[in-house]
Amino acid sequence: MRDLDYLKLLAKEYPTVKAASSEIINLMAIRGLPKGTEYFFSDLHGEYEAFIHLLRSASGIIREKISETFGYVISDEEEIALANLIYYPERNIRQIQKEGKFTEDWQRITIYRLVRICKEVSSKFTRSKVRKKMPPAFAYIIDELLHVDYNDDNKKVYYDEIIHSIIDIEMGDQFIRALCNLIQNLTVDSLHIIGDIFDRGPRADIIMDELMHFHDVDIQWGNHDISWMGAATGNLACICNVLRIAIRYNGFDVLEDGYGINLRPLSMFAAKVYRDDPCERFLPKILDENIYDAVDPGLAAKMHKAITVIQFKVEGQITKRHPDYQINDRIHLEHINFEKGTVNIHGKDYKMLDMNFPTIDPKDPLKLTKEEQELINSLALSFHHSETLHRHIRFVYSHGAMYKRCNSNLLYHGCIPMKEDGTFEELKLKGIIYSGKRLLDYIEDAVKMAYFLPDDDPTKDWYRDFMWYLWCGPKSPVYGKDNMATFENYFVADKAAAKENMNPYYKLCEKEEFCNKILKEFGLPIEGSHIINGHVPVKLKDGESPIKGNGKLFVIDGGLSKSYQPKTGIAGYTLIFNSHHLALAEHKPFDRNHENTPKVMIVEKMKKRVMVADTDTGKELAAKIADLKELVAVYRGGIIKEKLE
């Protein structure tokens, strides 16, 4: 009876044999098409200009399509101009109009070329899917142009008349924009973000707006995402952390203009408390100039130091509350010898580079002063009331997870914590031991509890504190190191004190057998499956490769963030998975004034062309086809009556 009840519900959508049969034919046809192209990005780190360019250009694939379509018919200069028009139609049309080049001939030739590219990128989709992606105002016209029979002279005349009419009624600019946007939309069928949207770069909020308008996107949470998610839950350490990193990288625009965080109380507090302190070790790294909220570097340094000291205090308080985290040795404020000006780290004394701490009581170094407590409460309220922040964070929750299994690929940001011997590392939480897939599943539930539990729930504080552990804990899958040396990097000259050892995972994953072990743990077949990973920048200039484990694992963090590019020598990777192959696009550092097409390398060819039937979507369609066939059978058996007109 349960199955019959389900079929009755299905019958409301398909009330006749004809309707159900038509859908069966449609779904079977879709299964017979090539799979859409998946794009994998990682570690965006607020670099909105570079990311938006990569998204609009499909990491160089649109330029490739132009070259394939027109060959030697048009020059390289014309190819680049056409590509830039597709990426940024509004900007380029305005410039062409300003230069007086927006002639009828230019519009006619451009529309013809855009239609050719559109036909190329839409060829693997059903006509109905393409039409759904078209702007409604031009859907009929574009559909007609995409399906013109060039061998029919009458159709050619019809085609020319359509274009002439568009130009004649002065709709050419709007129509060209519509075609450009459709090409972008069709080229990237689905988008996977392998973590770290936030921090370092200037405007993570603009990236979030772009992602929220994209038609098919998922996110695997990174440690920097978790930190912002923790801040949105009200975790004071996470609030301090995101403020500290933003101020360190001169990110006042994202805080104040992007999310409306009121920094005036912090600036006033810092200017007063550290007025005679040059705070030289806290001068911001100015990789991007602020447009809306320029702050004097001297004041920014004072704000940076003020929030950093508060962060170390509240982090110490969390650590005290949770001895099970086993990181008491990180409470460095308690290990400072204020008379000698030294700090004891792992049993060794180091000279402090800065001992000006007017708000620290040596007898109770973790205690916030009254002014600090008022300040952090004010900042927490600002985060709590930021409508834009919570809209973005809810999207990160609704479209995100700790990992994703998709078309025989396993996606996650950091690592699967492992021991030296290759067994899965264990983490004891609330008296229960977790490891491997079970650990990530538990963490995903805990992350949701931290945000969605009501504030009066007595367990919420535990989950909220845990968000900070995920940011920096030694067994956190999104962090993947045994130590977070923030304090040491600020205050100790000896680099040995700031050592952060990577989890054994990062060496083990060089071997295929360990990659296979992880795939098996997550229920994926060893044959044909891959792990797609971010988090650790690939230092290409030092000879490192993004391909690990004999082609089983791809690390696609190559340094989209400007702060990493001196170390990596490039600006990140995009992994592209189409019906024919897997390819890596190697990005150049983004320059808005120069051509930015990345180098695309095919890294694995599929044994046979991958069709929709071979994908996860294909399996879902097969299940629906089976249901519809059953519905047809019960219609014909008279068990459910058709609703005939």
Secondary structure, 3 states (H helix, E strand, C coil): CHHHHHHHHHHHHCCCHHHHHHHHHHHHHHHCCECCCEEEECCCCCCHHHHHHHHHHHHHHHHHHHHHHHCCCCCHHHHHHHHHHHHCHHHHHHHHHHCCCCCHHHHHHHHHHHHHHHHHHHCCCCHHHHHHHCCHHHHHHHHHHHCCCCCCHHHHHHHHHHHHHHHHCCCHHHHHHHHHHHHHHHHCCEEEECCCCCCCCCCHHHHHHHHHCCCCEEEECCHHHHHHHHHHHCCHHHHHHHHHHHHHCCCHHHHHHHCCCCCHHHHHHHHHHCCCCCCHHHCCCCCCCCCCCCCCHHHHHHHHHHHHHHHHHHHHHHHHHCHHHCCHHHCHHHHEECCCCEEEECCEEEEECCCCCCCCECCECCCCCHHHHHHHHHHHHHHHCCHHHHHHHHHHHHCEECEEEECCEEEECCCCCECCCCCECCEEECCEEECHHHHHHHHHHHHHHHHHCCCCCCCHHHHHHHHHHHHHCCCCCCCCECCCCHHHHHHECCHHHHCCCECCHHHHCCCHHHHHHHHHHCCCCCCCCEEEECCCCCCHHHCCCCEEHHHCEEECCCCCCCCCHHHHCCCCEEEEECCCEEEEEECCCCCCCCCCCCEEEEEEECCCCCEHHHCHHHHHHHHHHHHHHHHHHHHHCCCCCCCCC
